[in-house]
Amino acid sequence: MLDIRPISDLRNHYNEIESAVMSGSPVYLTKNGYGSMVVMSIESYDRLIGSYIENALDEADMQAESDKRRFTADEIFGNARNRLEKI
């Protein structure tokens, strides 16, 4: 079951939230009745983000093996700047 609490509980019941988070369950916080943020342990966050980063790096490695083209930093940042200017 989801643990949904008002954001004021973060201040008023920090120890309860910390216990829930340390047991592996995220705590969803609301502000004025609307979802505001999720609190989770560093370990849970690392698993969530770490796997994404690892998968992205693996994908980049596979692409680099199949495509022998290489770009300079100036080319990469120049392309990024050009795309940002169009936004």
Backbone as CSV, one residue per row, in Angstrom:
resi,resn,N_x,N_y,N_z,CA_x,CA_y,CA_z,C_x,C_y,C_z
1,MET,0.838,-1.179,0.000,0.000,0.000,0.000,0.887,1.248,0.000
2,LEU,0.481,2.241,-0.738,1.253,3.479,-0.825,1.204,4.243,0.485
3,ASP,2.333,4.823,0.845,2.428,5.672,2.035,2.366,7.122,1.560
4,ILE,1.184,7.719,1.646,0.959,9.086,1.181,0.701,9.954,2.402
5,ARG,1.459,11.041,2.520,1.370,11.911,3.693,1.432,13.378,3.262
6,PRO,0.886,14.249,4.091,1.060,15.680,3.806,2.515,16.070,4.060
7,ILE,2.973,17.047,3.343,4.374,17.455,3.441,4.743,17.910,4.859
8,SER,3.784,18.369,5.619,4.067,18.778,7.002,4.553,17.603,7.847
9,ASP,4.194,16.364,7.467,4.689,15.190,8.193,6.198,15.048,8.098
10,LEU,6.781,15.596,7.065,8.235,15.524,6.946,8.884,16.234,8.123
11,ARG,8.308,17.317,8.557,8.819,18.042,9.719,8.308,17.430,11.022
12,ASN,7.024,17.121,11.063,6.402,16.701,12.317,6.605,15.227,12.672
13,HIS,6.842,14.388,11.664,6.979,12.941,11.890,8.161,12.383,11.113
14,TYR,9.256,13.111,11.165,10.441,12.736,10.392,10.890,11.304,10.689
15,ASN,10.920,10.919,11.952,11.417,9.593,12.311,10.565,8.478,11.711
16,GLU,9.243,8.671,11.669,8.363,7.681,11.039,8.645,7.569,9.544
17,ILE,8.806,8.703,8.898,9.091,8.705,7.464,10.447,8.068,7.200
18,GLU,11.420,8.406,8.015,12.749,7.820,7.851,12.688,6.304,8.000
19,SER,11.951,5.805,8.968,11.828,4.352,9.164,11.192,3.685,7.947
20,ALA,10.136,4.295,7.427,9.475,3.733,6.244,10.419,3.703,5.059
21,VAL,11.136,4.787,4.870,12.053,4.896,3.733,13.214,3.898,3.876
22,MET,13.731,3.766,5.090,14.852,2.855,5.306,14.434,1.394,5.166
23,SER,13.145,1.110,5.305,12.667,-0.258,5.101,12.466,-0.563,3.618
24,GLY,12.694,0.433,2.770,12.621,0.221,1.326,11.375,0.767,0.668
25,SER,10.480,1.362,1.432,9.237,1.895,0.869,9.361,3.394,0.643
26,PRO,9.049,3.867,-0.547,9.055,5.315,-0.748,7.859,5.940,-0.041
27,VAL,7.982,7.188,0.316,6.892,7.941,0.939,6.528,9.069,-0.018
28,TYR,5.251,9.146,-0.368,4.755,10.169,-1.277,4.214,11.323,-0.450
29,LEU,4.691,12.523,-0.728,4.281,13.706,0.015,3.374,14.580,-0.836
30,THR,2.367,15.137,-0.174,1.434,16.017,-0.868,1.526,17.423,-0.286
31,LYS,1.165,18.379,-1.102,1.080,19.775,-0.663,-0.253,20.303,-1.165
32,ASN,-1.069,20.779,-0.244,-2.417,21.264,-0.579,-3.235,20.210,-1.328
33,GLY,-3.025,18.945,-0.950,-3.804,17.856,-1.539,-3.294,17.320,-2.858
34,TYR,-2.219,17.865,-3.378,-1.665,17.426,-4.655,-0.285,16.810,-4.444
35,GLY,0.058,15.827,-5.254,1.370,15.209,-5.172,2.462,16.240,-5.329
36,SER,3.463,16.156,-4.449,4.541,17.136,-4.466,5.893,16.484,-4.693
37,MET,6.178,15.402,-3.946,7.490,14.769,-4.079,7.448,13.368,-3.514
38,VAL,8.509,12.635,-3.790,8.683,11.283,-3.266,9.982,11.267,-2.477
39,VAL,9.924,10.686,-1.278,11.119,10.530,-0.458,11.498,9.058,-0.505
40,MET,12.766,8.801,-0.790,13.254,7.417,-0.818,14.669,7.386,-0.287
41,SER,15.117,6.203,0.064,16.476,6.066,0.585,17.488,6.314,-0.527
42,ILE,18.677,6.636,-0.121,19.759,6.834,-1.088,19.997,5.550,-1.864
43,GLU,19.920,4.415,-1.195,20.140,3.133,-1.857,19.089,2.878,-2.937
44,SER,17.818,3.181,-2.614,16.755,3.014,-3.610,16.957,3.947,-4.788
45,TYR,17.320,5.175,-4.504,17.567,6.156,-5.563,18.728,5.709,-6.444
46,ASP,19.784,5.225,-5.828,20.947,4.763,-6.577,20.592,3.592,-7.480
47,ARG,19.775,2.657,-6.967,19.340,1.527,-7.804,18.520,2.019,-8.984
48,LEU,17.657,2.973,-8.724,16.797,3.512,-9.772,17.605,4.240,-10.837
49,ILE,18.449,5.149,-10.428,19.230,5.959,-11.357,20.432,5.192,-11.886
50,GLY,21.079,4.447,-11.011,22.277,3.711,-11.409,22.020,2.761,-12.552
51,SER,20.898,2.042,-12.515,20.597,1.103,-13.589,20.331,1.846,-14.893
52,TYR,19.681,3.023,-14.806,19.431,3.821,-16.005,20.752,4.258,-16.634
53,ILE,21.645,4.762,-15.806,22.940,5.226,-16.306,23.731,4.072,-16.890
54,GLU,23.737,2.949,-16.189,24.468,1.776,-16.675,23.915,1.314,-18.020
55,ASN,22.590,1.285,-18.161,21.980,0.889,-19.435,22.318,1.874,-20.546
56,ALA,22.311,3.171,-20.232,22.640,4.189,-21.231,24.092,4.048,-21.679
57,LEU,24.995,3.767,-20.740,26.403,3.571,-21.103,26.594,2.313,-21.941
58,ASP,25.889,1.245,-21.600,25.961,0.015,-22.402,25.465,0.262,-23.822
59,GLU,24.379,1.002,-23.944,23.833,1.326,-25.262,24.824,2.169,-26.064
60,ALA,25.465,3.124,-25.418,26.457,3.964,-26.089,27.652,3.126,-26.547
61,ASP,28.080,2.188,-25.715,29.187,1.303,-26.101,28.833,0.481,-27.329
62,MET,27.618,-0.066,-27.361,27.193,-0.870,-28.521,27.127,-0.020,-29.779
63,GLN,26.620,1.195,-29.644,26.529,2.083,-30.802,27.929,2.444,-31.296
64,ALA,28.848,2.687,-30.379,30.219,3.042,-30.763,30.889,1.894,-31.498
65,GLU,30.589,0.659,-31.114,31.175,-0.492,-31.798,30.649,-0.641,-33.216
66,SER,29.368,-0.299,-33.428,28.768,-0.484,-34.746,28.981,0.699,-35.678
67,ASP,29.322,1.855,-35.141,29.502,3.068,-35.947,30.886,3.636,-35.653
68,LYS,31.737,3.638,-36.643,33.132,4.057,-36.437,33.332,5.568,-36.536
69,ARG,32.242,6.329,-36.788,32.374,7.785,-36.830,32.699,8.307,-35.440
70,ARG,33.525,9.324,-35.384,33.866,9.975,-34.117,33.756,11.481,-34.312
71,PHE,33.364,12.182,-33.251,33.153,13.618,-33.300,34.045,14.307,-32.288
72,THR,34.458,15.520,-32.630,35.246,16.313,-31.677,34.285,16.969,-30.679
73,ALA,34.835,17.456,-29.577,34.023,18.159,-28.586,33.378,19.392,-29.209
74,ASP,34.108,20.089,-30.071,33.553,21.284,-30.718,32.337,20.931,-31.577
75,GLU,32.395,19.807,-32.277,31.263,19.386,-33.096,30.050,19.046,-32.217
76,ILE,30.281,18.332,-31.142,29.184,17.936,-30.252,28.538,19.160,-29.622
77,PHE,29.351,20.034,-29.018,28.798,21.200,-28.350,28.217,22.199,-29.350
78,GLY,28.791,22.265,-30.544,28.226,23.121,-31.583,26.835,22.661,-31.977
79,ASN,26.659,21.345,-32.154,25.327,20.798,-32.466,24.347,21.081,-31.339
80,ALA,24.777,20.911,-30.106,23.897,21.163,-28.957,23.485,22.627,-28.916
81,ARG,24.438,23.519,-29.135,24.111,24.954,-29.126,23.125,25.300,-30.235
82,ASN,23.339,24.728,-31.414,22.432,24.995,-32.532,21.017,24.525,-32.229
83,ARG,20.901,23.361,-31.614,19.569,22.856,-31.278,18.911,23.705,-30.203
84,LEU,19.668,24.152,-29.240,19.108,24.990,-28.181,18.652,26.343,-28.713
85,GLU,19.375,26.867,-29.686,18.985,28.162,-30.266,17.671,28.064,-31.015
86,LYS,17.329,26.882,-31.508,16.080,26.688,-32.258,14.876,26.534,-31.344
87,ILE,15.119,26.326,-30.052,13.996,26.107,-29.124,13.368,27.417,-28.736
